[in-house]
Amino acid sequence: MGKPAGVRCLHLDKRFSCGLFNDPRRPRVCSEFKPEPLVCGSNRHEALVLIQRLELSCAP
């Protein structure tokens, strides 16, 4: 029951940092996420490009 892909998390601040980091309300999926270079790249721009490619390749 999470947010749709491509929709910004409502807990991100202006610097794209998590507003719930180290907060018990932080979703488990976020806490357990381990960045993978093939998905996240080395910076935010690369991550957005790579994630968009993955989403497009999985689209029906």
Biopython code that builds the backbone (N, CA, C, O; Angstrom):
import numpy as np
from Bio.PDB.StructureBuilder import StructureBuilder

atoms = [
    (1, "MET", "N", (0.838, -1.184, 0.000)),
    (1, "MET", "CA", (0.000, 0.000, 0.000)),
    (1, "MET", "C", (0.881, 1.246, 0.000)),
    (1, "MET", "O", (0.573, 2.241, 0.655)),
    (2, "GLY", "N", (1.972, 1.172, -0.740)),
    (2, "GLY", "CA", (2.886, 2.315, -0.824)),
    (2, "GLY", "C", (2.454, 3.299, -1.891)),
    (2, "GLY", "O", (1.344, 3.225, -2.418)),
    (3, "LYS", "N", (3.324, 4.196, -2.193)),
    (3, "LYS", "CA", (3.046, 5.213, -3.195)),
    (3, "LYS", "C", (3.305, 4.642, -4.591)),
    (3, "LYS", "O", (4.047, 3.670, -4.736)),
    (4, "PRO", "N", (2.697, 5.244, -5.618)),
    (4, "PRO", "CA", (2.967, 4.782, -6.989)),
    (4, "PRO", "C", (4.396, 5.116, -7.413)),
    (4, "PRO", "O", (4.983, 6.076, -6.914)),
    (5, "ALA", "N", (4.946, 4.344, -8.313)),
    (5, "ALA", "CA", (6.273, 4.624, -8.860)),
    (5, "ALA", "C", (6.257, 5.996, -9.519)),
    (5, "ALA", "O", (5.275, 6.382, -10.153)),
    (6, "GLY", "N", (7.334, 6.711, -9.363)),
    (6, "GLY", "CA", (7.445, 8.027, -9.973)),
    (6, "GLY", "C", (6.885, 9.162, -9.136)),
    (6, "GLY", "O", (7.037, 10.329, -9.496)),
    (7, "VAL", "N", (6.244, 8.839, -8.032)),
    (7, "VAL", "CA", (5.694, 9.858, -7.147)),
    (7, "VAL", "C", (6.687, 10.080, -6.009)),
    (7, "VAL", "O", (7.128, 9.129, -5.363)),
    (8, "ARG", "N", (7.027, 11.324, -5.776)),
    (8, "ARG", "CA", (7.982, 11.670, -4.725)),
    (8, "ARG", "C", (7.429, 11.287, -3.353)),
    (8, "ARG", "O", (6.249, 11.503, -3.075)),
    (9, "CYS", "N", (8.265, 10.728, -2.512)),
    (9, "CYS", "CA", (7.870, 10.386, -1.149)),
    (9, "CYS", "C", (7.534, 11.666, -0.398)),
    (9, "CYS", "O", (8.266, 12.651, -0.485)),
    (10, "LEU", "N", (6.442, 11.653, 0.331)),
    (10, "LEU", "CA", (6.024, 12.858, 1.041)),
    (10, "LEU", "C", (6.926, 13.181, 2.218)),
    (10, "LEU", "O", (6.805, 14.255, 2.809)),
    (11, "HIS", "N", (7.828, 12.275, 2.570)),
    (11, "HIS", "CA", (8.742, 12.510, 3.686)),
    (11, "HIS", "C", (10.103, 13.040, 3.258)),
    (11, "HIS", "O", (10.975, 13.240, 4.104)),
    (12, "LEU", "N", (10.305, 13.271, 1.961)),
    (12, "LEU", "CA", (11.579, 13.836, 1.511)),
    (12, "LEU", "C", (11.605, 15.332, 1.784)),
    (12, "LEU", "O", (10.611, 16.034, 1.597)),
    (13, "ASP", "N", (12.767, 15.804, 2.232)),
    (13, "ASP", "CA", (12.897, 17.242, 2.440)),
    (13, "ASP", "C", (13.425, 17.898, 1.163)),
    (13, "ASP", "O", (13.544, 17.239, 0.129)),
    (14, "LYS", "N", (13.739, 19.184, 1.232)),
    (14, "LYS", "CA", (14.179, 19.932, 0.045)),
    (14, "LYS", "C", (15.500, 19.426, -0.518)),
    (14, "LYS", "O", (15.798, 19.649, -1.691)),
    (15, "ARG", "N", (16.295, 18.746, 0.306)),
    (15, "ARG", "CA", (17.577, 18.188, -0.149)),
    (15, "ARG", "C", (17.442, 16.727, -0.575)),
    (15, "ARG", "O", (18.440, 16.052, -0.832)),
    (16, "PHE", "N", (16.194, 16.243, -0.648)),
    (16, "PHE", "CA", (15.902, 14.844, -1.003)),
    (16, "PHE", "C", (16.381, 13.882, 0.086)),
    (16, "PHE", "O", (16.664, 12.718, -0.199)),
    (17, "SER", "N", (16.472, 14.351, 1.311)),
    (17, "SER", "CA", (16.826, 13.497, 2.443)),
    (17, "SER", "C", (15.548, 13.017, 3.125)),
    (17, "SER", "O", (14.525, 13.701, 3.112)),
    (18, "CYS", "N", (15.627, 11.853, 3.708)),
    (18, "CYS", "CA", (14.466, 11.262, 4.380)),
    (18, "CYS", "C", (14.165, 11.978, 5.688)),
    (18, "CYS", "O", (15.032, 12.105, 6.552)),
    (19, "GLY", "N", (12.932, 12.442, 5.824)),
    (19, "GLY", "CA", (12.497, 13.090, 7.046)),
    (19, "GLY", "C", (12.179, 12.108, 8.160)),
    (19, "GLY", "O", (11.944, 12.510, 9.299)),
    (20, "LEU", "N", (12.171, 10.817, 7.833)),
    (20, "LEU", "CA", (11.879, 9.791, 8.836)),
    (20, "LEU", "C", (13.093, 8.928, 9.169)),
    (20, "LEU", "O", (12.957, 7.901, 9.834)),
    (21, "PHE", "N", (14.272, 9.333, 8.713)),
    (21, "PHE", "CA", (15.474, 8.543, 8.974)),
    (21, "PHE", "C", (15.664, 8.405, 10.481)),
    (21, "PHE", "O", (15.596, 9.394, 11.210)),
    (22, "ASN", "N", (15.900, 7.197, 10.943)),
    (22, "ASN", "CA", (16.042, 6.871, 12.370)),
    (22, "ASN", "C", (14.773, 7.146, 13.178)),
    (22, "ASN", "O", (14.834, 7.335, 14.393)),
    (23, "ASP", "N", (13.646, 7.169, 12.511)),
    (23, "ASP", "CA", (12.354, 7.370, 13.170)),
    (23, "ASP", "C", (11.616, 6.031, 13.122)),
    (23, "ASP", "O", (11.607, 5.386, 12.074)),
    (24, "PRO", "N", (11.003, 5.596, 14.212)),
    (24, "PRO", "CA", (10.303, 4.302, 14.195)),
    (24, "PRO", "C", (9.145, 4.241, 13.199)),
    (24, "PRO", "O", (8.679, 3.150, 12.869)),
    (25, "ARG", "N", (8.675, 5.388, 12.719)),
    (25, "ARG", "CA", (7.593, 5.399, 11.725)),
    (25, "ARG", "C", (8.097, 5.149, 10.307)),
    (25, "ARG", "O", (7.297, 4.974, 9.388)),
    (26, "ARG", "N", (9.407, 5.131, 10.125)),
    (26, "ARG", "CA", (9.978, 4.915, 8.790)),
    (26, "ARG", "C", (9.560, 3.538, 8.286)),
    (26, "ARG", "O", (9.707, 2.546, 8.999)),
    (27, "PRO", "N", (9.037, 3.472, 7.054)),
    (27, "PRO", "CA", (8.596, 2.178, 6.518)),
    (27, "PRO", "C", (9.731, 1.157, 6.462)),
    (27, "PRO", "O", (10.882, 1.497, 6.186)),
    (28, "ARG", "N", (9.390, -0.073, 6.723)),
    (28, "ARG", "CA", (10.370, -1.160, 6.730)),
    (28, "ARG", "C", (11.086, -1.282, 5.380)),
    (28, "ARG", "O", (12.291, -1.529, 5.330)),
    (29, "VAL", "N", (10.344, -1.110, 4.301)),
    (29, "VAL", "CA", (10.948, -1.234, 2.969)),
    (29, "VAL", "C", (12.068, -0.212, 2.795)),
    (29, "VAL", "O", (13.061, -0.496, 2.126)),
    (30, "CYS", "N", (11.923, 0.963, 3.380)),
    (30, "CYS", "CA", (12.962, 1.987, 3.295)),
    (30, "CYS", "C", (14.153, 1.635, 4.181)),
    (30, "CYS", "O", (15.306, 1.769, 3.773)),
    (31, "SER", "N", (13.861, 1.189, 5.381)),
    (31, "SER", "CA", (14.927, 0.843, 6.328)),
    (31, "SER", "C", (15.784, -0.318, 5.829)),
    (31, "SER", "O", (16.988, -0.358, 6.082)),
    (32, "GLU", "N", (15.172, -1.250, 5.129)),
    (32, "GLU", "CA", (15.896, -2.435, 4.670)),
    (32, "GLU", "C", (16.467, -2.295, 3.263)),
    (32, "GLU", "O", (17.147, -3.202, 2.781)),
    (33, "PHE", "N", (16.202, -1.180, 2.603)),
    (33, "PHE", "CA", (16.701, -0.978, 1.240)),
    (33, "PHE", "C", (18.217, -0.871, 1.240)),
    (33, "PHE", "O", (18.792, -0.094, 2.002)),
    (34, "LYS", "N", (18.857, -1.646, 0.389)),
    (34, "LYS", "CA", (20.303, -1.605, 0.216)),
    (34, "LYS", "C", (20.593, -1.094, -1.195)),
    (34, "LYS", "O", (20.262, -1.769, -2.169)),
    (35, "PRO", "N", (21.205, 0.082, -1.322)),
    (35, "PRO", "CA", (21.478, 0.629, -2.659)),
    (35, "PRO", "C", (22.316, -0.330, -3.496)),
    (35, "PRO", "O", (23.277, -0.925, -3.007)),
    (36, "GLU", "N", (21.949, -0.466, -4.729)),
    (36, "GLU", "CA", (22.640, -1.333, -5.681)),
    (36, "GLU", "C", (23.130, -0.436, -6.824)),
    (36, "GLU", "O", (22.317, 0.230, -7.463)),
    (37, "PRO", "N", (24.439, -0.405, -7.094)),
    (37, "PRO", "CA", (24.962, 0.475, -8.146)),
    (37, "PRO", "C", (24.282, 0.307, -9.512)),
    (37, "PRO", "O", (24.169, 1.274, -10.265)),
    (38, "LEU", "N", (23.831, -0.904, -9.834)),
    (38, "LEU", "CA", (23.166, -1.100, -11.124)),
    (38, "LEU", "C", (21.811, -0.402, -11.187)),
    (38, "LEU", "O", (21.299, -0.140, -12.275)),
    (39, "VAL", "N", (21.234, -0.103, -10.040)),
    (39, "VAL", "CA", (19.947, 0.586, -9.974)),
    (39, "VAL", "C", (20.131, 2.051, -9.581)),
    (39, "VAL", "O", (19.464, 2.932, -10.123)),
    (40, "CYS", "N", (21.025, 2.302, -8.653)),
    (40, "CYS", "CA", (21.175, 3.642, -8.078)),
    (40, "CYS", "C", (22.265, 4.482, -8.733)),
    (40, "CYS", "O", (22.296, 5.700, -8.555)),
    (41, "GLY", "N", (23.158, 3.848, -9.489)),
    (41, "GLY", "CA", (24.250, 4.605, -10.085)),
    (41, "GLY", "C", (25.129, 5.229, -9.018)),
    (41, "GLY", "O", (25.227, 4.720, -7.901)),
    (42, "SER", "N", (25.766, 6.333, -9.371)),
    (42, "SER", "CA", (26.664, 6.987, -8.417)),
    (42, "SER", "C", (26.161, 8.357, -7.968)),
    (42, "SER", "O", (26.804, 9.028, -7.160)),
    (43, "ASN", "N", (25.005, 8.769, -8.496)),
    (43, "ASN", "CA", (24.432, 10.045, -8.072)),
    (43, "ASN", "C", (22.927, 10.042, -8.368)),
    (43, "ASN", "O", (22.408, 9.101, -8.968)),
    (44, "ARG", "N", (22.238, 11.097, -7.946)),
    (44, "ARG", "CA", (20.779, 11.156, -8.087)),
    (44, "ARG", "C", (20.345, 11.107, -9.548)),
    (44, "ARG", "O", (19.389, 10.409, -9.887)),
    (45, "HIS", "N", (21.039, 11.842, -10.415)),
    (45, "HIS", "CA", (20.659, 11.857, -11.833)),
    (45, "HIS", "C", (20.756, 10.458, -12.439)),
    (45, "HIS", "O", (19.832, 10.008, -13.117)),
    (46, "GLU", "N", (21.859, 9.780, -12.198)),
    (46, "GLU", "CA", (22.019, 8.412, -12.720)),
    (46, "GLU", "C", (20.922, 7.503, -12.177)),
    (46, "GLU", "O", (20.363, 6.694, -12.917)),
    (47, "ALA", "N", (20.615, 7.629, -10.907)),
    (47, "ALA", "CA", (19.578, 6.787, -10.307)),
    (47, "ALA", "C", (18.237, 7.001, -11.002)),
    (47, "ALA", "O", (17.540, 6.033, -11.305)),
    (48, "LEU", "N", (17.870, 8.244, -11.257)),
    (48, "LEU", "CA", (16.590, 8.519, -11.914)),
    (48, "LEU", "C", (16.542, 7.941, -13.325)),
    (48, "LEU", "O", (15.517, 7.401, -13.742)),
    (49, "VAL", "N", (17.635, 8.052, -14.050)),
    (49, "VAL", "CA", (17.704, 7.494, -15.413)),
    (49, "VAL", "C", (17.596, 5.970, -15.362)),
    (49, "VAL", "O", (16.823, 5.377, -16.115)),
    (50, "LEU", "N", (18.364, 5.340, -14.481)),
    (50, "LEU", "CA", (18.354, 3.880, -14.391)),
    (50, "LEU", "C", (16.998, 3.340, -13.951)),
    (50, "LEU", "O", (16.512, 2.351, -14.499)),
    (51, "ILE", "N", (16.393, 3.984, -12.968)),
    (51, "ILE", "CA", (15.085, 3.533, -12.487)),
    (51, "ILE", "C", (14.022, 3.696, -13.561)),
    (51, "ILE", "O", (13.155, 2.836, -13.713)),
    (52, "GLN", "N", (14.081, 4.795, -14.307)),
    (52, "GLN", "CA", (13.113, 4.991, -15.390)),
    (52, "GLN", "C", (13.275, 3.898, -16.453)),
    (52, "GLN", "O", (12.280, 3.383, -16.964)),
    (53, "ARG", "N", (14.506, 3.544, -16.786)),
    (53, "ARG", "CA", (14.743, 2.473, -17.766)),
    (53, "ARG", "C", (14.160, 1.152, -17.277)),
    (53, "ARG", "O", (13.537, 0.418, -18.044)),
    (54, "LEU", "N", (14.368, 0.853, -15.991)),
    (54, "LEU", "CA", (13.817, -0.386, -15.425)),
    (54, "LEU", "C", (12.291, -0.387, -15.488)),
    (54, "LEU", "O", (11.681, -1.386, -15.871)),
    (55, "GLU", "N", (11.683, 0.726, -15.113)),
    (55, "GLU", "CA", (10.221, 0.807, -15.141)),
    (55, "GLU", "C", (9.696, 0.634, -16.561)),
    (55, "GLU", "O", (8.713, -0.073, -16.780)),
    (56, "LEU", "N", (10.346, 1.276, -17.523)),
    (56, "LEU", "CA", (9.896, 1.159, -18.922)),
    (56, "LEU", "C", (10.072, -0.272, -19.443)),
    (56, "LEU", "O", (9.237, -0.765, -20.201)),
    (57, "SER", "N", (11.144, -0.928, -19.042)),
    (57, "SER", "CA", (11.367, -2.288, -19.523)),
    (57, "SER", "C", (10.397, -3.286, -18.915)),
    (57, "SER", "O", (10.208, -4.378, -19.452)),
    (58, "CYS", "N", (9.778, -2.917, -17.793)),
    (58, "CYS", "CA", (8.818, -3.807, -17.121)),
    (58, "CYS", "C", (7.359, -3.462, -17.451)),
    (58, "CYS", "O", (6.434, -4.169, -17.051)),
    (59, "ALA", "N", (7.179, -2.379, -18.177)),
    (59, "ALA", "CA", (5.810, -1.941, -18.486)),
    (59, "ALA", "C", (5.116, -2.950, -19.394)),
    (59, "ALA", "O", (5.757, -3.567, -20.245)),
    (60, "PRO", "N", (3.808, -3.119, -19.214)),
    (60, "PRO", "CA", (3.083, -4.074, -20.062)),
    (60, "PRO", "C", (3.005, -3.641, -21.514)),
    (60, "PRO", "O", (2.425, -4.347, -22.338)),
]
sb = StructureBuilder()
sb.init_structure("model")
sb.init_model(0)
sb.init_chain("A")
sb.init_seg("    ")
for serial, (resi, resn, name, xyz) in enumerate(atoms, 1):
    if name == "N":
        sb.init_residue(resn, " ", resi, " ")
    sb.init_atom(name, np.array(xyz, "f"), 0.0, 1.0, " ", f" {name:<3s}", serial, name[0])
structure = sb.get_structure()
